[in-house]
């Protein structure tokens, strides 16, 4: 896990993806990461510091991400099954359930839910 979130992978994300931050009183309290490939437009991360949730920052970041795509494009997100807060957030923004599958990440196997929205 430490390797995945070290400086080099973060630098690579900044150079190859859309990486947005949200600020509150000049402090970074949220971020979103969009990875576009030939296959899909993946909202690979969206995070809001718990103290700043329910203030519209997540919706604002998601809208900025959507604005980077063209009308008719599909935006997908992958969530850990059971993350009801995230599922509710994405449903509120028009995402629908696509599929569920199991995957492993650093020796941890969990169920993943794929959701998407057409821009």
C-alpha positions in Angstrom: 0.0 0.0 0.0 2.8 2.4 0.9 4.3 1.8 -2.6 1.0 2.6 -4.3 0.8 6.0 -2.6 4.5 7.0 -2.7 5.9 10.0 -4.6 6.7 8.3 -7.9 3.1 6.9 -8.5 1.6 10.3 -7.5 3.9 12.1 -9.9 2.9 9.7 -12.6 -0.8 10.4 -11.9 -0.2 14.1 -12.0 1.5 13.8 -15.4 -0.9 11.4 -17.1 -4.4 12.0 -15.6 -6.7 14.8 -14.6 -6.0 15.4 -10.9 -8.2 18.0 -9.3 -8.1 19.4 -5.7 -10.7 21.1 -3.7 -9.8 23.8 -1.2 -11.5 25.2 1.9 -10.0 28.3 3.4 -6.8 27.8 1.4 -6.3 24.2 2.5 -6.6 21.2 0.3 -9.4 19.1 1.7 -10.5 17.0 -1.3 -9.3 15.6 -4.6 -10.5 13.7 -7.6 -8.6 11.7 -10.2 -9.8 11.0 -13.8 -8.0 8.4 -15.9 -9.0 8.3 -19.5 -8.0 5.4 -21.8 -9.2 4.0 -25.1 -11.5 1.6 -23.1 -13.1 3.9 -20.5 -13.1 7.1 -18.5 -12.5 6.0 -15.0 -13.0 8.3 -12.0 -10.3 6.4 -10.2 -10.4 8.5 -7.0 -12.5 11.0 -5.3 -11.9 11.8 -1.6 -13.3 14.4 0.7 -11.8 14.9 4.2 -14.5 13.7 6.6 -14.7 17.1 8.3 -15.7 18.6 4.9 -18.2 16.1 3.6 -21.8 17.2 2.9 -20.6 20.7 2.0 -20.8 20.3 -1.8 -17.1 19.7 -2.4 -17.7 16.2 -3.8 -20.4 17.4 -6.2 -18.3 20.3 -7.3 -15.3 18.0 -8.1 -17.5 15.5 -9.9 -19.0 18.3 -12.0 -15.5 19.5 -12.9 -14.6 15.9 -13.9 -17.7 15.6 -16.0 -16.8 18.9 -17.8 -13.6 17.4 -18.9 -15.5 14.8 -21.0 -17.6 15.1 -24.1 -21.4 14.8 -24.3 -22.2 11.1 -24.8 -19.1 9.9 -23.0 -19.4 7.3 -20.3 -17.8 7.9 -16.9 -17.3 4.9 -14.7 -16.4 4.4 -11.0 -15.4 1.3 -9.1 -16.5 1.0 -5.5 -16.0 -1.5 -2.8 -19.3 -3.3 -2.3 -21.0 -2.1 0.9 -19.7 1.4 0.7 -23.3 2.7 0.9 -22.2 6.4 1.4 -20.3 6.3 -2.0 -23.1 4.3 -3.8 -25.7 6.9 -2.6 -23.5 9.8 -3.7 -23.0 8.4 -7.2 -26.7 7.4 -7.6 -27.7 11.0 -6.6 -25.5 12.1 -9.6 -27.1 9.8 -12.1 -24.7 6.8 -11.9 -26.3 3.3 -12.3 -25.1 -0.2 -11.4 -23.3 -2.0 -14.1 -21.7 -5.1 -12.6 -20.1 -6.6 -9.5 -17.0 -8.8 -9.3 -14.2 -9.9 -6.9 -10.7 -8.6 -7.1 -7.5 -8.6 -5.0 -5.5 -5.6 -3.9 -2.4 -6.1 -1.8 -3.4 -9.6 -0.5 -7.0 -8.4 0.3 -9.9 -9.8 -1.8 -13.0 -7.8 -1.9 -16.1 -7.3 -4.0 -16.1 -4.4 -6.4 -19.2 -2.6 -7.8 -18.9 -0.8 -11.2 -21.3 2.1 -11.8 -21.5 4.5 -14.7 -23.2 7.6 -16.0 -23.5 8.9 -19.6 -22.4 12.6 -19.8 
